[in-house]
C-alpha cells in the first residue's frame, strides 16, 4: 500500500497478529466458529501482505491480479455462505473491498491518493468506519464480563477484538489507497 513505512509496518503487524489468532480460533470445537475463523485468517494475512510498505517491497505487476482472484474467490464463498448466516455478508463486503483495492493498485501501482474510484472508496470507508464504531461498542460489555474456562479459540471478546482490528486495518488501507 501507499504511505509512510512506519504506519505501514504497524498495519502489517496488526493484520498478521490478527490472522495468527484467527488460525488459533480454527481449533475451536464449534464448526461455525472454525469456518468463520478460516475466512478471517485469510483476510488478516491478505491484508498484512497488501499493507507491506511500497518503499520496502513493490510487488510484481502480476501480484495484484492474483490478490484480486484470491479475494474474488473468498467473496464468492462468503456470498454462498450468506444464505445461512447473515454475518457472512460482512465477509462479502470485506473480500470485495480487498478485490477493489487490489484492482486499484494494479491500475496505478506507484501513485498515492489517486487510486480507485472516490465514490466507491468513500462508500467502503463509511461502511468500515461504521463497522468499527459498532464493533467497539459491542466489545466493551463482553470484555467487562470476563471469560471463565473457555479456550482461547472460543472467547467471544477476543474474536470480536479480532474483527475490530481487521476493521481498523481496512479503514487505514482505504485511507492510504
NORVEN-V786951 format. One line per field, one symbol per residue. ss: DSSP state (a for helix, b for strand, c for the rest). psi: psi as a letter, one per 30 degrees, with the letter a starting at -180 (. if undefined). burial: b if it has 24 or more other ideal C-beta (glycine too) atoms within 12 Angstrom, else e. A space follows every 50 residues. Layout:
ss=???
psi=???
burial=???
//
This chain:
ss=ccccaaaaaaaaaaaaaaaaaaaaacccccaaaaaaaaaaaaaaaaaaaa acccccccccaaaaaaaaaaaaaaaaaaaaaccccccaaaaaaaaaaaaa aaaaaaaccccccccccaaaaaaaaaaaaaaaaaaaaaaaaaaaaccccc caaacaaaaaaaaaaaaaaaaaaaaac
psi=lllleeeeeeeeeeeeeeeeeeeeffglfjeeeeeeeeeeeeeeeeeeef fkkffekjllffeeeeeeeefeeeeeeeeeffefjfffeeeeeeeeeeee eeeeeeeifgkkfgklkeeeeeeeeeeeeeeeeeeeefeeeeefeldbgk lefgjeeeeeeeeeeeeeeeeeeeef.
burial=bbbeeeebeebbebbbbbbebbbbbbebeeeebebbbbbbbbbbbbbbbb bbbbeeeeeeeeebeebbebbbebbebbeebeeeeebbebbbbbbbbbbb bbbbbbeebeeeeebbeeeebeebbebbeebbeebeeebeeeeeeeeeee eebbbbbbbbbbbbbbbbbbbbbbbbb
//
